Amino acid sequence: MQKLAAGNWKMNGLAASLAEIEALATAHPTPGCDILICPPATLLSRVSDAALGTSVQTGAQDCHPKDSGAHTGDISAAMVRDAGGAFVIVGHSERRADHGEDDALVRAKAEAAHDAGLIAIVCVGETLEQREAGRTLEVVGGQVAGSLPDDATAEDTVIAYEPVWAIGTGKVPTTDEIALVHADIRARLTARFGADGEGMRIIYGGSVKASNAAEIFAVPNVDGALVGGASLKAADFGGIVDALGAA
Ligand SMILES: O=C(CO)COP(=O)(O)O
């Protein structure tokens, strides 16, 4: 399976950040591994232009479920595609928490992404409170069930498991804990989607850095990473890409 090293710049990045794309593309042409940068929407077009003809692909951090219309401040999947994006992240925990997005909305966004020809990266993950209550698999399983369209395929859908408590905290689950959740997601995907479920990439996110990447990528059913803070600088993200290429 083609691995995926995805960078989510979140609300970071100005025109000066374009230099990071050039540095990433020249230093890390890694076959067997897709490299993705999801900049803020303001930069998507320029980042896509800078990445054209390189090993770096681009995507957005969110999209609206509708194609167009009176939705001030939102962008549609068609607009993402038009700006050069090939992927869109949907259901990130920061959007679920800050914008009250539920599984049904996330699923509608994933459907819109597919309709526009984009690959949807559907994010799931438990809070610390849910983990401590022993509810991790139930919560994540429920999000997987509710957030994925019925016709999702291995080609058009990626699952990102991002424990909320590991995001931006420097805290990472043990490799056994990651293995357990990824295996459970895999079992659910295979039960629902058959061969497509076996082929869907499941990537891990939450405080991934060059220094812990190799250990995480050695975990079964970890097919890449969704990286926040460590994706902002090509020097840091390049180390993660290299670790994935070597895994
Ligand atoms: O939320 C994340 C990526 O979407 C993870 O963020 P960090 O890598 O900064 O923990």
The ligand as an ORCA input file, in Angstrom:
! r2SCAN-3c Opt
* xyz 0 1
  O      -3.909     17.531     14.667
  C      -2.895     17.095     14.150
  C      -2.797     16.939     12.690
  O      -4.036     17.091     12.084
  C      -1.714     16.730     14.957
  O      -1.117     17.905     15.382
  P       0.339     17.842     16.087
  O       1.229     17.047     15.148
  O       0.758     19.288     16.179
  O       0.157     17.165     17.390
*
